[in-house]
Amino acid sequence: MSGRDYDARWERLEAEGHNPHGEADFVDSLLGGSGRVLDAGCGTGRMAVELARRGFDVAGVDIDTEMISGARAKAPELAWHQLDLTVFDLGEAFDAVVMAGNVLLFTGPGTESAVVARCAAHLSPGGALVAGFQLRAGGYTLDRYDSDCAAAGLALSERYSTWERGPWSGGDYAVSVHRPI
């Protein structure tokens, strides 16, 4: 999906009455209204721009040229980095590193553990790694994700079925919060 198509999808959903900022609402409430956030796999910057509008100190990372260009066009004052999530190192720590929008499903097969490890390496003490993604038969599973997080020194803190904190009881989508052990 192109950056323009991605943005148009969210604009259409908002016009239909859906909240396009569920991920930002989640992070805002998780961090109590302030903090440093890394939007890992930021795409065109939808979540990062909204968090910055709310007063958060944000940065975004994405490997896709078109997506990063779209993010930079929306908010040139924010820190946007065109980097590979499997090897990136910003030399900074964040209160939350967020992978919204199925980021782990868009990374190359077998690279998920490297992405989780690099994201975990950017957490402040007590920070939170937050990821929301679809669960599909034969795809990246929650068991694998939890195992990759454990290997990166993180433990599951919270899990939901939606960004609105719907209770987790299984299903095809999960939002997980992991914190340093």
N, C-alpha and C positions, 0 to 999 in steps of 0.2 A: 504494500500500500504506500502510495506517495505521501509526502508530508501534507500536501494540499488536500488530498483525499481524507487523510487522518483528521485534520482540523475540521473539514467540512462535516465529517461524521459527528463530531462532538457539537458543532454548531447546530446541526439538525436535531440532535437529541435535546439540547437545551431549548430550542424552539418548541419542541414537543412537550416541554415541562419537566424534563429529567434534570437532575442535578449533575452538572459536568465536573463538579469539584469534590466528589466523595473521598478521593484519596487525600486531597488537601485537608478536608475536614477531619479525617482520621488522624493525620500527622499533627495537625493543630491541637487536637484534643490530647493526643498521646504525649506531646511535649509541653502542654500547658500554655500554649500561646507564644512561645519564643524558643529560639535555639538555632543551631546550624544544621542544615539539611543538605544532603547530597542526593540528587535525583539521578540514580544510576540507570542508564537506558532511557534518558530523558525525552527522546523523540523530539517533537517540536516545542517542548518546554511548557506544555499546558499546566502541569502540576507545579513546577518550579516557579513559573511566573505568578501563579495564584498565591503560593506561599510567600513570595517576595512582596506581593501586594499587601499581605497581612502582616508584614514586618519581620519575617524570618530572613536569616542570612543563608542564601542558597547558592548552590552550584549545580551544574548539570554535566553529565558525561554521556556521550553516544558515539558510536563508530560511524554512523551513516551521515554522509556529507549533506544530503538534502535535509535530513531532519535537523541537524545542528544549524544549518543555514537558516531554517525556519525559526528555530529558537532564538538565534542571534538577531533576526529581523524583528521579532516581537519584543525583545528586551536586551538591547545591546549593552546595557549597563551591568548585566549579570555575568558571572563567570561560566562560560560554556567551553567544554573541552571535547575535542574530537579524538577519542581514544578507545582502544579495545578494552572492554571490561575484564578480559582474562589476564591482563598484564598491567593495567593502569596503576600509577602511583602519583597522587597529587601532593604528597608530603603534608597532608592536613588531616585533622580529625573532625568528625561530625557527631552531633547528638543523635541523628538518625540518618541512615542510608536506606533509601527507599527504592525498591524495584517494583513499580506499578505497571499495569498494562502488559502482563504476560512476558516480561523481559526474559525470564529464564527459558521460555519456549522459543525465543528468537535467537538465542545463542547457539553456536554450533553444537551438534550432538557430542556429548562427552566432555564439554567445556564447563558445565554447570558448577562443578566443584571448584574450579579455578576462579570463576566469577564470584562465588560465595566467599572464597578465601580473600580475594582482593577487596571486596566490599567490607568484610569483617575487619580487615586491616585498617580501614578508614574510620572505625568507630572510636568515639571518646569513651573513657571508662564509664560504665553504666549506660552507654548508648544503646540504640535499638536498630537491628536490621529488620526491615519490614518488606515483605514480598507478597504480592497477590498474583495468583496464576490459575489458569484452568487445569483441571485434572482430566486427562484423557487416557483411555485404555492404551497401553503400550508406550505412554509418554513418561515424562519426568514425574515421579511420584512424591508424595509427602514424606514417605519413609526415606527416599533418597535425599530429599532436601534436608530433612532433619539430620540425617547422617552427615551430609556435607557441612551443615552448620556446626555439628558437634566436632568434626575434624578441624574446623576453623576456630574452636574455642567458644562456641555459643550454645545456649540451651533455650528451648522453647519456653516462652513466657506467656504468650496468649495466641489463640487461634480462633478465627471467625469464618463464617461462610460468605460474608460481604464486607465491603468497606464501611458499611453502616453498623458494623458489629453484630450482625445476625449470628445467633449461636451456631457453633460448629457441631454438626451431627452427621458428618459425611456429606457427600455431594460432589458436584463437578467444579467447584471453585473454592479456593481457600485463601485467606489473608492471615499470614503468620508473622508474629513478632518474636524474634530471638534476641537474647542479650548475652553479653560476655559472662562466662562462668566465673 
